[in-house]
Amino acid sequence: MKPLTRLAQALGRRSPSDLQPLAERDEPPELRPVVAAMDDLLLRLDHALHSQRTFVADAAHELRTPLTALQLQLQLAERAGDDEQRAAAFTKLHQRLDRAIHLVQQLLTAARQEGGTGEAAQVPVNLLEVARACIGERYDQASAKNIDLGIVEAEADLDGPCLPGNADGLRILIGNLLDNALRYTAPGGRIDVTVAQTEREIVLQVADDGIGIAPTERARVFDRFYRGAGHAEWGSGLGLSIVRSVANAHQATVALCDGPTGRGLLVTVRFSMPDKTVGVGSTNRS
């Protein structure tokens, strides 16, 4: 029992911040698998804590700008000379407040997804129904910009549950893709959502004819807080990072390319379905 006692004492002497691998290397063969498993756990904990510290620091930095802007806008509203100036100042104040609320919501979502607290037991989810619900929630926003937002449905049998997953996570994934498309598509534009099945995968696509993303930036847009240059529209820089996090939790892949018309953006998410044998039919837009 002496080797086990030494190992327990070595762990007991450690501080909570000391997550380096165990220095004990003279353990008997019976303890080596235990020590190896502990070392692996310590390394994973160290990586998780490092990611958490980085996320908190980035979040604090990102929140500083909108909060400072809110304070300045409030001061301008207080110094307004007449009702017209005051009304304009309060309109901008509401806009900045909406942006700050959106950023906080995205930060909370990103923290849950990347920290693992957003994970849940996977259950059968109908991806088409989730997509329809997300589109319905954004109908007024699309109508306000005169954007043709619709879904292209495969004629394959998608009436029943077809994807083992987390419904809330998939709703977040589709919602962020739609929000990005709506933000960067000009009034009068078009956004198509496609859900299709093959023998081995379910494919979700969101295509728009907006400003798109330059090929040189497509790898970086999945980084937290990255915003492409030259975009007039405001964004949190978290949407695609959250999309990738949810996709990773579902063992799915995300790819970006030019839209079908050569402009805009086409986002393709592929969910592996090795046990499915449903083919793809023609498509109809609704």
C-alpha positions as CSV (number, residue, x, y, z in Angstrom):
1,M,0.0,0.0,0.0
2,K,3.0,2.3,0.4
3,P,3.1,3.4,-3.3
4,L,-0.6,4.2,-3.2
5,T,-0.1,6.2,0.0
6,R,2.7,8.2,-1.6
7,L,0.5,8.9,-4.6
8,A,-2.3,10.1,-2.4
9,Q,0.0,12.3,-0.4
10,A,1.5,13.8,-3.6
11,L,-1.9,14.7,-4.8
12,G,-3.0,16.0,-1.4
13,R,0.0,18.4,-1.3
14,R,-0.9,20.1,-4.6
15,S,-2.5,23.5,-4.9
16,P,-5.7,23.8,-6.9
17,S,-3.7,25.6,-9.7
18,D,-1.1,22.9,-10.0
19,L,-2.3,20.7,-12.8
20,Q,1.1,19.5,-14.1
21,P,1.5,15.8,-14.7
22,L,2.5,13.7,-11.7
23,A,6.2,13.5,-11.0
24,E,5.9,10.0,-9.6
25,R,7.6,7.6,-12.0
26,D,8.8,4.8,-9.7
27,E,5.3,3.4,-9.1
28,P,4.7,-0.3,-9.4
29,P,3.2,-1.7,-12.7
30,E,-0.2,-2.0,-10.9
31,L,-0.4,1.8,-10.4
32,R,0.9,2.9,-13.8
33,P,-2.5,2.9,-15.6
34,V,-4.0,4.9,-12.7
35,V,-1.1,7.5,-12.9
36,A,-1.5,7.7,-16.7
37,A,-5.2,8.3,-16.4
38,M,-4.6,11.0,-13.7
39,D,-2.0,12.7,-15.9
40,D,-4.5,12.8,-18.9
41,L,-7.2,14.2,-16.6
42,L,-4.8,16.9,-15.3
43,L,-3.8,17.9,-18.8
44,R,-7.5,18.2,-19.9
45,L,-8.4,20.2,-16.8
46,D,-5.4,22.5,-17.5
47,H,-6.6,23.0,-21.1
48,A,-10.2,23.7,-20.0
49,L,-9.2,26.2,-17.3
50,H,-6.8,28.0,-19.8
51,S,-9.7,28.2,-22.3
52,Q,-12.0,29.5,-19.6
53,R,-9.5,32.2,-18.5
54,T,-9.0,33.3,-22.1
55,F,-12.7,33.4,-22.7
56,V,-13.3,35.5,-19.6
57,A,-10.5,37.9,-20.6
58,D,-11.9,38.2,-24.1
59,A,-15.4,38.7,-22.9
60,A,-14.4,41.5,-20.5
61,H,-12.5,43.2,-23.3
62,E,-15.5,42.9,-25.7
63,L,-18.0,44.2,-23.2
64,R,-15.9,47.3,-22.4
65,T,-16.6,48.9,-25.8
66,P,-20.4,48.7,-25.9
67,L,-20.7,49.7,-22.2
68,T,-18.5,52.7,-22.8
69,A,-20.6,53.6,-25.9
70,L,-23.7,53.3,-23.8
71,Q,-22.3,55.7,-21.2
72,L,-21.3,58.3,-23.9
73,Q,-24.7,58.0,-25.6
74,L,-26.5,58.6,-22.3
75,Q,-24.4,61.7,-21.7
76,L,-25.4,63.0,-25.1
77,A,-29.1,62.4,-24.3
78,E,-28.7,64.3,-21.1
79,R,-27.1,67.3,-22.9
80,A,-29.8,67.3,-25.7
81,G,-31.0,70.9,-26.3
82,D,-34.5,70.2,-27.5
83,D,-37.0,67.3,-27.8
84,E,-35.9,66.4,-31.3
85,Q,-32.3,66.0,-30.3
86,R,-33.3,64.1,-27.2
87,A,-35.5,61.7,-29.2
88,A,-32.7,61.0,-31.6
89,A,-30.2,60.5,-28.8
90,F,-32.6,58.0,-27.1
91,T,-33.1,56.2,-30.3
92,K,-29.4,55.6,-30.6
93,L,-29.2,54.7,-27.0
94,H,-31.8,52.0,-27.5
95,Q,-29.8,50.7,-30.5
96,R,-26.6,50.5,-28.5
97,L,-28.5,48.8,-25.6
98,D,-29.9,46.2,-28.0
99,R,-26.3,45.5,-29.3
100,A,-25.0,45.1,-25.7
101,I,-27.9,42.7,-24.8
102,H,-27.2,40.7,-28.0
103,L,-23.5,40.5,-27.1
104,V,-24.2,39.3,-23.6
105,Q,-26.7,36.7,-24.9
106,Q,-24.1,35.4,-27.4
107,L,-21.4,35.3,-24.6
108,L,-23.7,33.2,-22.4
109,T,-24.4,30.9,-25.3
110,A,-20.8,30.5,-26.2
111,A,-19.8,29.9,-22.6
112,R,-22.4,27.1,-22.2
113,Q,-21.4,25.5,-25.5
114,E,-17.7,25.6,-25.0
115,G,-17.8,24.8,-21.3
116,G,-19.8,21.7,-22.0
117,T,-22.8,22.8,-19.9
118,G,-24.8,23.2,-23.2
119,E,-24.5,19.5,-23.8
120,A,-27.5,17.3,-23.2
121,A,-28.5,13.7,-23.8
122,Q,-29.1,13.3,-27.5
123,V,-32.6,12.4,-28.6
124,P,-34.2,12.0,-32.0
125,V,-34.6,15.5,-33.6
126,N,-36.3,16.4,-36.8
127,L,-33.9,19.0,-38.3
128,L,-36.5,20.2,-40.8
129,E,-38.9,21.1,-38.0
130,V,-36.2,22.9,-36.1
131,A,-35.3,24.9,-39.3
132,R,-39.0,25.8,-39.9
133,A,-39.4,27.0,-36.4
134,C,-36.2,29.2,-36.6
135,I,-37.4,30.7,-39.9
136,G,-40.8,31.4,-38.4
137,E,-39.2,33.3,-35.5
138,R,-37.4,35.5,-38.0
139,Y,-40.3,36.1,-40.4
140,D,-41.0,39.7,-39.2
141,Q,-37.3,40.6,-39.3
142,A,-37.0,39.3,-42.9
143,S,-40.2,41.1,-44.0
144,A,-38.9,44.4,-42.5
145,K,-36.0,44.2,-45.0
146,N,-38.1,42.7,-47.8
147,I,-35.9,39.6,-47.8
148,D,-37.3,36.4,-49.3
149,L,-36.6,33.9,-46.6
150,G,-37.8,30.3,-47.3
151,I,-36.9,26.7,-46.9
152,V,-36.2,24.1,-49.6
153,E,-37.5,20.7,-48.5
154,A,-36.3,17.4,-49.9
155,E,-39.1,15.0,-50.8
156,A,-37.3,12.3,-48.8
157,D,-39.2,11.1,-45.7
158,L,-38.4,13.8,-43.2
159,D,-41.7,13.7,-41.3
160,G,-40.3,11.7,-38.4
161,P,-37.3,12.3,-36.1
162,C,-34.1,11.8,-38.2
163,L,-31.1,13.1,-36.3
164,P,-29.8,12.1,-32.8
165,G,-29.0,15.4,-31.3
166,N,-29.6,18.2,-28.8
167,A,-32.7,20.2,-30.1
168,D,-31.7,23.4,-28.2
169,G,-28.2,23.2,-29.6
170,L,-29.4,22.7,-33.2
171,R,-31.8,25.6,-32.8
172,I,-28.9,27.8,-31.7
173,L,-26.9,26.6,-34.7
174,I,-29.6,27.3,-37.3
175,G,-30.6,30.5,-35.5
176,N,-27.1,31.9,-35.7
177,L,-26.7,31.0,-39.4
178,L,-30.0,32.8,-40.1
179,D,-29.1,35.8,-38.0
180,N,-25.8,36.2,-39.9
181,A,-27.6,35.8,-43.3
182,L,-30.2,38.4,-42.4
183,R,-27.6,40.8,-41.1
184,Y,-25.4,40.8,-44.2
185,T,-28.1,40.4,-46.9
186,A,-29.3,43.7,-48.4
187,P,-33.0,44.6,-48.6
188,G,-34.7,42.8,-51.4
189,G,-32.3,39.8,-51.1
190,R,-33.0,36.1,-50.8
191,I,-32.1,33.5,-48.2
192,D,-32.7,29.8,-48.9
193,V,-32.5,27.0,-46.2
194,T,-32.2,23.4,-47.4
195,V,-32.5,20.2,-45.5
196,A,-31.7,16.9,-47.3
197,Q,-30.8,13.3,-46.5
198,T,-28.5,10.9,-48.2
199,E,-27.7,7.3,-47.2
200,R,-25.0,8.4,-44.9
201,E,-25.7,12.0,-43.9
202,I,-28.1,14.8,-43.3
203,V,-27.1,18.1,-44.9
204,L,-28.2,21.5,-43.8
205,Q,-27.5,24.5,-46.1
206,V,-28.1,28.2,-45.6
207,A,-27.5,30.3,-48.8
208,D,-27.8,34.0,-49.2
209,D,-27.0,36.6,-51.9
210,G,-25.5,39.1,-49.4
211,I,-21.9,40.5,-49.2
212,G,-20.4,37.1,-48.5
213,I,-17.1,36.3,-46.9
214,A,-13.8,36.6,-48.7
215,P,-12.0,33.2,-49.2
216,T,-9.0,34.5,-47.2
217,E,-11.2,35.1,-44.2
218,R,-13.3,32.0,-44.2
219,A,-11.0,30.1,-41.8
220,R,-10.8,32.9,-39.3
221,V,-14.5,33.7,-39.0
222,F,-14.9,30.7,-36.8
223,D,-12.5,32.3,-34.2
224,R,-14.2,34.0,-31.3
225,F,-14.7,37.8,-31.7
226,Y,-13.3,37.9,-35.2
227,R,-15.0,40.4,-37.5
228,G,-14.1,40.7,-41.1
229,A,-12.8,44.0,-42.5
230,G,-15.0,46.4,-44.4
231,H,-18.3,45.3,-43.0
232,A,-20.6,48.1,-42.1
233,E,-23.0,45.8,-40.2
234,W,-22.5,45.3,-36.5
235,G,-21.9,41.8,-35.1
236,S,-20.7,40.2,-32.0
237,G,-18.1,38.1,-33.7
238,L,-19.4,35.0,-31.9
239,G,-22.1,33.6,-34.2
240,L,-20.0,31.3,-36.4
241,S,-17.8,30.3,-33.4
242,I,-21.0,29.1,-31.7
243,V,-22.1,27.3,-34.9
244,R,-18.8,25.4,-35.0
245,S,-19.0,24.5,-31.3
246,V,-22.5,23.0,-31.7
247,A,-21.5,21.2,-34.9
248,N,-18.5,19.7,-33.1
249,A,-20.8,18.4,-30.3
250,H,-22.8,16.6,-33.0
251,Q,-19.7,15.3,-34.9
252,A,-20.8,17.5,-37.8
253,T,-18.7,19.5,-40.2
254,V,-19.2,23.2,-41.3
255,A,-18.0,24.5,-44.7
256,L,-18.2,28.0,-46.3
257,C,-18.2,28.8,-50.0
258,D,-19.7,31.2,-52.5
259,G,-23.5,31.3,-52.9
260,P,-25.1,29.4,-55.7
261,T,-25.3,32.5,-57.9
262,G,-21.6,33.3,-57.4
263,R,-22.3,35.9,-54.8
264,G,-23.2,35.8,-51.1
265,L,-22.4,32.9,-48.9
266,L,-23.4,29.2,-48.7
267,V,-22.9,27.5,-45.3
268,T,-23.1,23.7,-45.4
269,V,-23.4,21.6,-42.2
270,R,-23.1,17.8,-42.7
271,F,-24.3,15.4,-40.0
272,S,-23.1,11.8,-40.4
273,M,-25.9,9.3,-40.4
274,P,-24.2,5.9,-41.1
275,D,-27.4,3.9,-40.1
276,K,-29.8,5.8,-42.3
277,T,-30.7,4.6,-45.8
278,V,-33.1,7.3,-47.0
279,G,-32.4,8.7,-50.4
280,V,-32.9,12.2,-51.7
281,G,-35.8,13.3,-53.8
282,S,-36.3,16.5,-55.8
283,T,-36.8,19.8,-54.0
284,N,-39.7,22.2,-53.6
285,R,-39.4,25.6,-52.0
286,S,-42.0,26.8,-49.5
